[in-house]
Amino acid sequence: MTPNSQTITAPAAILDGLQGRDCPVCGAPEHAARAFLSASIDPARIGALSFASRKVPEFMTFRLVRCETCETVFAAEAPGAEALARAYRDAGYDSAEEARYAARTYAQALAPRLGAEHRGGTALEIGAGSGVFLQELLDLGFAEVIGVEPSHDAVAAAPAALRPHLRVGVFEPGAHRPGSLSLVCCFQTLEHVPDPRGLTQAAYDLLRPGGLIAFVTHDYRAPINRLLGRRSPIIDIEHMQLFCPASLRRLLDEAGFGEIATGAIRNRYPLRYWLRLLPLPGPLKPSALAAAEALGLGRRSVGLNVGNLLSVARKPL
Ligand SMILES: [Zn+2]
């Protein structure tokens, strides 16, 4: 089999056997949800990077509806859990520099919420990529860090010192002892999982009393995402659901968490990364990128509020 024929067979695997879904946060039935965005899928454009992190946006999506009960936007039909796990297992990985910048942003935003009782314990990151945030957690003083990550390529890109902390695969609650964790993190991953409610409830059980859960998600209600509409980077075939502050509060509250705080965070990235994300037509994007590099600005770090939310909540004592 040539590499080309593999690329062509991949879409069939992910698009075959789509399953109908009800709201993945509150369980309200799909037929009671309101239309949000029609489907836009070009099977020929689904490649190895479609399920990779921080890729160039493709603006493809399953049919999206918005739950009238909890305001979560979700794919009304989506691949099953096993098909998704396979897609992420085989996903390419090409975002090392961006991942380092994102990890620094999240560590700085989370640090003020961490007490000595958290830092002395064990942290779990679901969707850990190449483990760069695990390094931030070690630097923050965590006694032990564990990352689960489905992409082989991402884990293969991890620094050697972090490799022992990473497990290749999807999050399996049974692999951890209930009440054993002081922090569970899930950054830019909650949109991708088939069952965010199940994940949140499992995290609750694995945390010890007083432990924290931290999510970083997109906010589909943020001005930039409303402005860009179908051309927003949040419109992505990987996204099984999209959140807003109300839906995140519902998710965390129903799982039993208290002291729920959600707020926008400013992401710091190199200018060249922001330019890659811009919805510029045709040749404008390469031109802008070339100009930035020629001026020596491509590596310049720029902080912007692009509609990302940090949500932190505590398991009651
Ligand atoms: Zn709902």
Residues whose N, C-alpha, C, O or C-beta is under 5 A from the ligand:
A	BS01	ZN	C23 V25 C26 G27 A28 C67 T69 C70 E71 T72
